[in-house]
Amino acid sequence: MKKKHSQNVMTIFMICATVLVMVLHFINCSKGRKTGRSIKKVAVIRPFSPKEVLSADGLSFQSWDLFPPCDQESNLQLDITYDLILSYSQTYNGTDNVSKEADKFTLSLIEDFHTFQWSKCFNRIERIEMNIPANRDVYTPSKTDDPLWVNGPNQQFRQNMKIVRGLDEDYPHMNYDYALILESDVVAIKANWLVDFVDEANEKNFSILGSKYVGRAWNGFRKSLPIALQHHINGNAMYNLRHPMTSFLFDQLEQERNSVFNAIPYDYRISQILTQGFLGIEAQLPLDVIVADERKYYSHLNRNATRKFKKAWDMYATKDGNNVVRQSKIIQNFVGSPLLPRDRQKINSSLIHGAKLYSDWHSNPKKITLLVSEWYDEMALNLVKDINESDHPFADVKVVVPKDLAWQSSNNVHRLKLDTPITVERRKRKSDKVDLCNIQIQNDWVMITNSYHTIQQHVDLAFNTKGKLVIPISRPKLNDCMSNISCRRTFEIMKKIFGENELQLVSNDDVLFRTEYLHEFCSHLSSETIDRVQINEKDIATHYLAYLRSSDLLEEYYEAVDMPGFHNFKLLANHSDVTSTVYGESLLSRKLLTQNGENISFDIFPQVQESQNHCLHRHLIQ
């Protein structure tokens, strides 16, 4: 009887084991069905340098605490293991304080790794070092004439990929199928992002899976950028280490490590290689680092590479009609772009790279006056009419009109039924160019625009965690500025009035002027030593920033940040027309704005996308 019972137990056990094996086999097959094989090992690499070590948030995994890489209860694939790799650009046993701090932090993180809830998503954590000498561990986007300006990230990327491909004798145990690069400025905004990323990768054959640039820093000149730059996949991406195209690209970067091509960011260089192979468009050489005698040599070398890259493209770049370098739905590249709550609601990805996260004016209510400069008969009506349809922070609107404006035109403004109080004030002198300095403002803050603009559907203002207004600035190269008449004049005035030697441009659209500062600020602009004709209305915010900096007032209410602005007011005519009209040449007539007795909507005027001033901001693409 006991023997029979034992046989029954054994039979039941064998049946259960068989069922379990079948279930596991089904899961594995279903996960590997689309790729033809099951991916076994994924390396998640967090590269960092001394810069991140010194930054308060540079080594943080805070967003992973809120949005873990996996659903720890059910979603971990049984046939996949994930390893977290901390990659330091220099060496952990260095004698400098930064290396000591990097050593201390990584050892502490490894020791306490099990205390992080999301650590369950990973098989293990390990640290590696690149041993890049400090004088070569460089990333200085403002010095592109230095051959080593981007050597740090480039060399770290090449060595990371060599290690995880199992080609480094110091790390023989590392040999992965996929590698996911996630720098410290990649932030998780949805949970289960790691599992979802690998699932997306397994949907189709791929070499690189990542994001093109979707931020606003290129607005105004995106189409004028090189094709390879417009369509390049940012380096924070998933790499298929078993794909022949990936191997070809990595080998090519290794061959170029001691050439001028190392003065090109690795992700952009990869795009250049692919574009040259696909379209035959030769890569733009980094001319800033090539001496005149070598330009002919490198041009010849660049031209001859086309055949090699085309051969690789033809052999590896497409599979079943699909490009193996693909855009991901899981990660998006917003480098340098401010993101407000309204923007974040539109994002469908799980990871965002390089964005600057701020609160908006809804969370930071202030009493703000909108000051509109009217330079011709009733043009401001178009802006004022749009106020009701806009989501804006203005407590009231003041329209400053010419001294000789007809009373009928003034009454037309007053007759408008608006939710926001509006007043009309006449300019005291016809020659006044700066209404901000001649109108009484009751509220604590004021924003300025003119009648050649209309208001956007949403007015955006950014505030940091301390509630300070963020002023978007750009820093064009001085040589570029000196070749632009308007920029050169602005810089000369800044130096003459405020003693500023650093050029920082600001748009009027993005600045709230503090009323209590206006008297002193305007007294500088009206100084007898300054030619009043040179003060251009569109440069007022730039001069205001220079005043704040020179008076040590900037940090009281503001934070100046290198980032693209919001363009809260849409220009309805080009800059040359506006400038000519302000200085007395009337190019826009009331008659031109009417047809058959009805007002023509300004919507027919396209927003200026490409302008001379935007060229000054191209340094932001780095």
C-alpha positions, 0 to 999 in steps of 0.5 A: 500500500505504501509502495503504491502511494509513493508511486502515485506521489511520484506520478503527480510530481512528474506531471506537475514538473512536465506542465511547468517545463511546458509553460516555461518553454511557451513563455520563452518561445513567445518572447523570442518568437519575433527575433528568432532567439531568446535574449539572455543578458542585458547590461544597463550602463550608468556612465559617469565622470568627475562632473557627475561625482561633484553634482548633487544629483549626478549619481542619483537613482531617485526617479527609479525609486518612484518608477522602478525598472520592472514590475517586481511582482510579475513582469520579469522575464524568466529567460532574461537577466539584467545587470547594472554596471557603474562606469567611471570615466577615470580610475577609482584608486586615483589620489584626487578627491573626486576619484576617492569620492567616486570610489566611496560612493560606488562601494557604498551603493554596491554594499547597500544595493539590496536596500533599494526596492528596484534592486530586485529587477537586477541580477547583480551590480558591478562597477568598471573604470575607464582609466581615462587620464584627467587631461583627456577626460574632457567635455567642453562644448564651448571649445569645439576648436579643441581636438579633445573637446568631446574625447571624454564621452567618446572614449568612455563609450568605446571602452564601455562597448568593448567591455560588454561585448566581451573583448576586454581582458580585464573583464572576461566575464562580461559578455552581453546581448544588449546594452542600454546606456542611461546617463544620469540625466535620463529620468524615469516617468513611468514604471516597468520601463526596462522590461518595456524597453527590452520588449520593444527591442524584441519586436523587430530586428534592430541594431540601435533603438533610441530617440531623435531630438524632440526638444525645442532647442532647434526650433527656428533652424532645424531644417537648416541643420545637416541631415545626419544631425537632424536624424541622429539617435542620441547615445542614450539608447539600446544597442544590439551587441550581436548585430553586424551593423552594431559591430561595424559601427563600433569598429569604425569608431575604434579605427577613428579614435586618433583622427579628427573624427574623434572631435565629433560626438560619437552618436552624431558620428554614427549617424554621419556614417549611416547617412553617408552609406545610405544617401552618399552625403559626405560627413561634415568635417570638424573644420575647427580642429583641422589645420589648413594643410590637412584639409585636403587629406581629410576631405579625400579620406572622407570621400573615399569612405563612402564606398565602405559605408555604402557596402555596410549599409547594403549588407546590414542596415535593413531587415525585411524592409525595416531600418535596423536603426529605429526610434523608440517609444520608451525614451525621448531626447529633450536635451536642454529643453524646459518641460512644464507640467502641461508638456509632461502630460503630453509625453507618452514615453517612459524615459526622458533625457536631458529635460529641465523640469520646472513648475509653471505660473499656475503654481506660482501666482503673481500680479503681472501687467502685460504692456503692449507697445502700439506703433500703428493704428489699431494693430494691437487689437489683434493681440488684445482680442486673443487674450480671452482665448489664451491661458495667461497669467496677466492681471491687466493689460496696458496698451501704449499708443502713439500720441497722435492716435485718433480717439476713435481708435482708442475707443475701439480698444475700450469697447472690447469685452475682455475678461482681463482689464485693459487700459490705453495710455498715450505715449508722451513723446513720439520719439520714445522707444522704451515704453517700459520706462515711461508708463506707471505700473501698479503690479509687482511684475510686468511683461512687454510685447508690441502690436506686431505680435499676437499671444500664443494659446498658452503663456509659459513661465518656468519656476525652479524648486525655490519659486524663482523665475527661470530666464532662458538665455543663450550664449552665442559665440562672440565671433558669430555675434560680431558678424551680426549688426544687431547682436554687435550693437547690443553687446557694445551697449551692454559693455558700455552701460553695465560693464558686461564682457559675457554675452547672454541674449534674452527674449522679451517673451520670456522675462518678467520685469520686477517693477521695483527695479525699473526706475534704476534700470531705466536711469541707466538706459537714459544716461546722457552717455548713451545714444538713445537711438541705439536702444532697440526695443527687442533688446530690453530683456537682454539689457535688463539681465545685464543690469541684474547681474551688474547690480547683484540682483539676479539671484533674488528673484531669478535664475538664468539658465541656458535653454531655449525660450518659450516664445509666448508671443507670435511674430506677425511680420518679419524683423526687418519690417518691424524695425523699419516701422518702429523707426518711422517707415510705415510698412503696414497700413490699416488699409492693408489689414482690411478687405471688403470692410472686414478684418483679415485674420492674422493667422494668414501670416506664417510664424517666422521659423528661420531668422538671422538671429536664430543662427546665433543660437546654433551652439545649442545643438552641441 
